[in-house]
Amino acid sequence: MPSNKDKLYSVITGDIIKSSRLPASKMKRLMNILRNSSKEIRTAFPNTIMSNIDTFRGDGWQVLIKKPELSLRVALYYRAYIKSSMRIDKINTRMAISLGTVKSLPKRSGSDGIGEAYTLSGKASDEMGKTRLLFVSNILPDDQNINLIFGFIDYLSAKWTSRQSSILMLALRGFTQTEIAKKLSIAQQTVSGQLDASGWYVIEKGLISYEGILKAYCR
């Protein structure tokens, strides 16, 4: 386990799968969504990201998470946010989440920082191939078990529809079914049905397990 002085962070590096197939009008909309995503994530998870989300290579992004236990929740929220905003069921994200140290914190954009967490996430993102959600770390002893959790969660969340994603964005923030129904002006039965169809209750158990592992290790 790292010493007290070795503060651990997570970096999420991601991109949109097959974005080149989008028509020009939808690609322009996607770029606007990516540029505005920092504000959305800051609102959803206060005091969690260290800087604005940095976009690169057109549809790629990178962000530093100062609360590593929330990294998977943020990544899933990002997936749901893009699906919901684009209103395209088949659009999907590929994301590599690292856990590691950072030598230099970012001043403006997410890619301004330097350190192990950045290197691991960036390299994993370039090499993950058809894998859509991957955890990587040189210091956590059970990352293989974490990637089993990631695999189950990715299998379910990759199938979210844009309608489900609007509901799941609120579920990921901890809102109850009643609160979600009120915020979206829909019936609670609709919320319950969509959460069940999306695999949320399995995903939630995976999130709790992942967050417990990282909280215990990073404390």
C-alpha positions as CSV (number, residue, x, y, z in Angstrom):
1,M,0.0,0.0,0.0
2,P,1.3,3.5,-0.8
3,S,2.6,5.8,1.9
4,N,0.6,8.7,3.1
5,K,2.5,11.1,0.9
6,D,1.7,9.1,-2.2
7,K,-1.7,10.5,-3.0
8,L,-3.5,8.3,-5.5
9,Y,-5.6,9.6,-8.4
10,S,-7.6,8.1,-11.3
11,V,-7.4,9.2,-14.9
12,I,-10.1,8.4,-17.4
13,T,-9.0,8.4,-21.0
14,G,-11.8,7.7,-23.5
15,D,-13.2,8.1,-27.0
16,I,-16.3,7.5,-29.0
17,I,-16.4,4.2,-30.9
18,K,-16.7,4.5,-34.6
19,S,-17.4,8.2,-34.4
20,S,-16.1,8.7,-38.0
21,R,-19.3,7.0,-39.2
22,L,-21.5,9.9,-37.8
23,P,-22.8,12.4,-40.4
24,A,-21.3,15.9,-40.2
25,S,-24.2,17.4,-38.4
26,K,-24.2,14.8,-35.6
27,M,-20.4,15.0,-35.3
28,K,-20.7,18.7,-34.7
29,R,-23.2,18.1,-32.0
30,L,-21.0,15.5,-30.4
31,M,-18.1,17.9,-30.3
32,N,-20.3,20.5,-28.6
33,I,-21.4,17.9,-26.0
34,L,-17.8,16.9,-25.3
35,R,-16.7,20.5,-24.9
36,N,-19.6,21.2,-22.4
37,S,-19.1,17.9,-20.5
38,S,-16.9,19.4,-17.8
39,K,-19.7,21.5,-16.4
40,E,-22.1,18.6,-16.5
41,I,-19.7,16.3,-14.6
42,R,-18.8,19.0,-12.0
43,T,-22.6,19.5,-11.4
44,A,-23.2,15.8,-11.1
45,F,-20.1,15.0,-8.9
46,P,-18.9,18.1,-7.0
47,N,-15.3,18.2,-6.0
48,T,-14.4,15.1,-8.0
49,I,-12.6,16.2,-11.1
50,M,-9.4,18.2,-10.9
51,S,-9.8,20.3,-14.0
52,N,-11.8,20.7,-17.2
53,I,-12.1,17.6,-19.3
54,D,-9.5,17.8,-22.0
55,T,-10.6,16.8,-25.5
56,F,-8.2,15.6,-28.2
57,R,-8.0,13.8,-31.6
58,G,-11.5,14.9,-32.3
59,D,-13.6,12.5,-30.2
60,G,-11.1,11.7,-27.4
61,W,-11.0,13.1,-23.8
62,Q,-9.1,12.8,-20.6
63,V,-9.9,13.8,-17.1
64,L,-8.2,13.5,-13.7
65,I,-10.3,12.2,-10.8
66,K,-9.2,13.1,-7.3
67,K,-11.7,10.6,-5.7
68,P,-10.6,7.4,-7.3
69,E,-13.5,5.4,-5.8
70,L,-15.9,7.5,-8.0
71,S,-14.0,6.9,-11.2
72,L,-16.2,4.1,-12.5
73,R,-19.4,6.0,-11.6
74,V,-18.1,9.1,-13.4
75,A,-17.2,7.0,-16.5
76,L,-20.7,5.4,-16.6
77,Y,-22.3,8.8,-16.1
78,Y,-20.2,10.0,-19.1
79,R,-21.4,7.1,-21.2
80,A,-25.0,7.8,-20.2
81,Y,-24.6,11.6,-20.7
82,I,-23.4,11.1,-24.3
83,K,-26.1,8.6,-25.2
84,S,-28.8,10.8,-23.7
85,S,-27.5,14.0,-25.2
86,M,-27.0,12.6,-28.7
87,R,-30.3,10.6,-28.6
88,I,-28.6,7.8,-30.4
89,D,-29.0,4.3,-28.8
90,K,-26.0,2.7,-30.6
91,I,-23.4,5.4,-29.8
92,N,-20.9,4.1,-27.4
93,T,-17.7,5.0,-25.5
94,R,-14.4,3.2,-24.8
95,M,-12.7,4.2,-21.5
96,A,-9.5,3.2,-19.7
97,I,-9.5,4.0,-15.9
98,S,-6.2,4.1,-14.1
99,L,-5.2,4.2,-10.5
100,G,-1.8,5.7,-9.7
101,T,0.3,8.6,-8.5
102,V,0.6,12.1,-10.2
103,K,3.8,14.1,-10.2
104,S,2.3,17.3,-11.5
105,L,-1.3,18.3,-11.2
106,P,-3.1,19.9,-14.2
107,K,-3.3,23.7,-14.3
108,R,-6.0,24.0,-17.0
109,S,-6.9,20.9,-19.0
110,G,-7.0,17.3,-18.0
111,S,-3.9,16.4,-20.0
112,D,-1.7,19.1,-18.3
113,G,-0.8,16.7,-15.5
114,I,2.2,14.3,-15.4
115,G,2.6,11.0,-13.7
116,E,1.9,7.3,-13.5
117,A,-1.9,7.7,-13.6
118,Y,-1.7,9.6,-16.9
119,T,0.8,7.2,-18.5
120,L,-1.2,4.0,-17.5
121,S,-4.6,5.4,-18.7
122,G,-3.3,6.8,-21.9
123,K,-1.3,3.7,-22.9
124,A,-4.3,1.4,-22.0
125,S,-6.6,3.5,-24.1
126,D,-4.4,3.1,-27.1
127,E,-4.0,-0.6,-26.7
128,M,-7.4,-1.8,-25.4
129,G,-8.7,-2.8,-28.9
130,K,-12.3,-4.0,-28.8
131,T,-12.5,-3.7,-25.0
132,R,-14.8,-0.9,-24.0
133,L,-14.1,-0.5,-20.3
134,L,-10.7,-1.3,-18.7
135,F,-9.0,-0.8,-15.3
136,V,-5.3,-0.6,-15.0
137,S,-2.9,-0.1,-12.1
138,N,0.6,-1.1,-11.1
139,I,-0.1,-0.9,-7.4
140,L,-3.5,-2.5,-6.8
141,P,-3.1,-6.3,-6.2
142,D,-6.5,-7.4,-7.4
143,D,-7.0,-5.5,-10.6
144,Q,-7.9,-8.7,-12.4
145,N,-11.0,-9.1,-10.1
146,I,-11.8,-5.4,-10.8
147,N,-11.8,-6.0,-14.5
148,L,-14.2,-8.9,-14.0
149,I,-16.6,-6.4,-12.5
150,F,-15.8,-3.9,-15.3
151,G,-16.7,-6.6,-17.9
152,F,-20.1,-7.4,-16.4
153,I,-20.9,-3.7,-16.0
154,D,-19.7,-2.8,-19.6
155,Y,-21.8,-5.7,-21.1
156,L,-24.9,-4.2,-19.5
157,S,-24.2,-0.5,-19.8
158,A,-23.2,-0.7,-23.5
159,K,-26.8,-1.7,-24.2
160,W,-28.4,1.3,-22.6
161,T,-30.8,3.2,-24.7
162,S,-30.8,7.0,-24.9
163,R,-34.1,7.0,-22.9
164,Q,-32.7,4.7,-20.2
165,S,-29.6,6.8,-20.1
166,S,-31.5,9.9,-18.9
167,I,-32.8,7.9,-16.0
168,L,-29.5,6.3,-15.3
169,M,-27.7,9.6,-15.1
170,L,-29.8,10.4,-12.0
171,A,-29.6,6.9,-10.6
172,L,-25.8,7.1,-10.8
173,R,-26.0,10.3,-8.7
174,G,-28.0,8.5,-6.0
175,F,-31.5,9.8,-6.7
176,T,-34.4,7.5,-5.7
177,Q,-37.0,6.3,-8.1
178,T,-39.5,8.8,-6.8
179,E,-37.0,11.7,-7.2
180,I,-36.1,10.5,-10.7
181,A,-39.7,10.3,-11.7
182,K,-40.4,13.8,-10.4
183,K,-37.3,15.3,-12.1
184,L,-38.1,13.8,-15.5
185,S,-41.9,14.2,-15.2
186,I,-42.6,10.5,-15.8
187,A,-44.3,7.7,-13.8
188,Q,-42.4,5.9,-11.1
189,Q,-43.4,2.6,-12.7
190,T,-41.6,3.8,-15.9
191,V,-38.5,4.6,-13.9
192,S,-38.6,1.2,-12.2
193,G,-39.1,-0.7,-15.4
194,Q,-36.3,1.1,-17.2
195,L,-33.9,0.6,-14.4
196,D,-34.7,-3.1,-14.3
197,A,-34.4,-3.4,-18.1
198,S,-31.0,-1.6,-18.1
199,G,-29.5,-4.0,-15.6
200,W,-29.1,-1.2,-13.0
201,Y,-29.5,-3.3,-9.9
202,V,-26.6,-5.6,-11.0
203,I,-24.5,-2.6,-12.1
204,E,-25.2,-0.9,-8.7
205,K,-23.8,-3.9,-6.9
206,G,-20.7,-3.8,-9.0
207,L,-20.2,-0.1,-8.4
208,I,-20.5,-0.6,-4.6
209,S,-18.0,-3.5,-4.7
210,Y,-15.5,-1.4,-6.8
211,E,-15.9,1.7,-4.6
212,G,-15.4,-0.4,-1.5
213,I,-12.1,-1.9,-2.9
214,L,-10.7,1.5,-3.8
215,K,-11.8,3.3,-0.6
216,A,-10.1,0.6,1.5
217,Y,-6.9,0.8,-0.6
218,C,-6.7,4.6,-1.0
219,R,-7.5,5.6,2.6
